[in-house]
């Protein structure tokens, strides 16, 4: 009987729901930021590689 009461209380309990929601939102924002940083890093790396190739071509007279 006691286990059933505890289980019912846990099911009805709403405390902590907001904290879980904020945690999920923070996780989503973090994942989005990481994905954005990775894409920016790829783009920036590509630009520098292109610049380096052009400098090498200019040095070799191409």
GROMACS elastic network, one bead per residue, 0.5 to 0.9 nm:
[ bonds ]
;  ai    aj funct       b0    kb
    1     4     6  0.51874   500
    1     5     6  0.64598   500
    1     6     6  0.88311   500
    2     5     6  0.51761   500
    2     6     6  0.62881   500
    2     7     6  0.85997   500
    3     6     6  0.51483   500
    3     7     6  0.60713   500
    3     8     6  0.85700   500
    4     7     6  0.50565   500
    4     8     6  0.61160   500
    4     9     6  0.85984   500
    5     8     6  0.50980   500
    5     9     6  0.61697   500
    5    10     6  0.86226   500
    6     9     6  0.51052   500
    6    10     6  0.62128   500
    6    11     6  0.86865   500
    7    10     6  0.51006   500
    7    11     6  0.62244   500
    7    12     6  0.86789   500
    8    11     6  0.51238   500
    8    12     6  0.62052   500
    8    13     6  0.84629   500
    9    12     6  0.51667   500
    9    13     6  0.58277   500
   10    13     6  0.50953   500
   10    14     6  0.83798   500
   11    14     6  0.81353   500
   13    16     6  0.84767   500
   13    17     6  0.88854   500
   14    17     6  0.57875   500
   14    18     6  0.85029   500
   15    18     6  0.74139   500
   15    19     6  0.84335   500
   16    19     6  0.51191   500
   16    20     6  0.62754   500
   16    21     6  0.86881   500
   17    20     6  0.51226   500
   17    21     6  0.62292   500
   17    22     6  0.86773   500
   18    22     6  0.61478   500
   18    23     6  0.84620   500
   19    22     6  0.51058   500
   19    23     6  0.60566   500
   19    24     6  0.86243   500
   20    24     6  0.61828   500
   20    25     6  0.86189   500
   21    24     6  0.51160   500
   21    25     6  0.62105   500
   21    26     6  0.85726   500
   22    25     6  0.50377   500
   22    26     6  0.60459   500
   22    27     6  0.85103   500
   23    26     6  0.50659   500
   23    27     6  0.61147   500
   23    28     6  0.86191   500
   24    27     6  0.50309   500
   24    28     6  0.61724   500
   24    29     6  0.86188   500
   25    28     6  0.50887   500
   25    29     6  0.61678   500
   25    30     6  0.85373   500
   26    29     6  0.51141   500
   26    30     6  0.60653   500
   26    31     6  0.86032   500
   27    30     6  0.50444   500
   27    31     6  0.61387   500
   27    32     6  0.85673   500
   28    31     6  0.51692   500
   28    32     6  0.61547   500
   28    33     6  0.85967   500
   29    32     6  0.50971   500
   29    33     6  0.61278   500
   29    34     6  0.86565   500
   30    33     6  0.50827   500
   30    34     6  0.61853   500
   30    35     6  0.86172   500
   31    34     6  0.51704   500
   31    35     6  0.61888   500
   31    36     6  0.85846   500
   32    35     6  0.51708   500
   32    36     6  0.61342   500
   32    37     6  0.86276   500
   33    36     6  0.50470   500
   33    37     6  0.60993   500
   33    38     6  0.85813   500
   34    37     6  0.51053   500
   34    38     6  0.61651   500
   34    39     6  0.86824   500
   35    38     6  0.51809   500
   35    39     6  0.63297   500
   35    40     6  0.87041   500
   36    39     6  0.51935   500
   36    40     6  0.61520   500
   36    41     6  0.85388   500
   37    40     6  0.50661   500
   37    41     6  0.60222   500
   37    42     6  0.85965   500
   38    41     6  0.50808   500
   38    42     6  0.62687   500
   38    43     6  0.87269   500
   39    42     6  0.50912   500
   39    43     6  0.62349   500
   39    44     6  0.85653   500
   40    43     6  0.51156   500
   40    44     6  0.60098   500
   40    45     6  0.84109   500
   41    44     6  0.51160   500
   41    45     6  0.59369   500
   41    46     6  0.84706   500
   42    45     6  0.51226   500
   42    46     6  0.61289   500
   42    47     6  0.86706   500
   43    46     6  0.51136   500
   43    47     6  0.62780   500
   43    48     6  0.87878   500
   44    47     6  0.51026   500
   44    48     6  0.63158   500
   44    49     6  0.86250   500
   45    48     6  0.52087   500
   45    49     6  0.61269   500
   45    50     6  0.85906   500
   46    49     6  0.50796   500
   46    50     6  0.61444   500
   46    51     6  0.85800   500
   47    50     6  0.51371   500
   47    51     6  0.61868   500
   47    52     6  0.86321   500
   48    52     6  0.60472   500
   48    53     6  0.85443   500
   49    52     6  0.50540   500
   49    53     6  0.61780   500
   49    54     6  0.86732   500
   50    53     6  0.51114   500
   50    54     6  0.62605   500
   50    55     6  0.86650   500
   51    54     6  0.51623   500
   51    55     6  0.62059   500
   51    56     6  0.86510   500
   52    55     6  0.51105   500
   52    56     6  0.61924   500
   52    57     6  0.86089   500
   53    56     6  0.51102   500
   53    57     6  0.61472   500
   53    58     6  0.86069   500
   54    57     6  0.50005   500
   54    58     6  0.61037   500
   54    59     6  0.85710   500
   55    58     6  0.50490   500
   55    59     6  0.61455   500
   55    60     6  0.86456   500
   56    59     6  0.50687   500
   56    60     6  0.62476   500
   56    61     6  0.86251   500
   56    62     6  0.87375   500
   57    60     6  0.51710   500
   57    61     6  0.61509   500
   57    62     6  0.51453   500
   58    61     6  0.50305   500
   58    62     6  0.58411   500
   59    62     6  0.77672   500
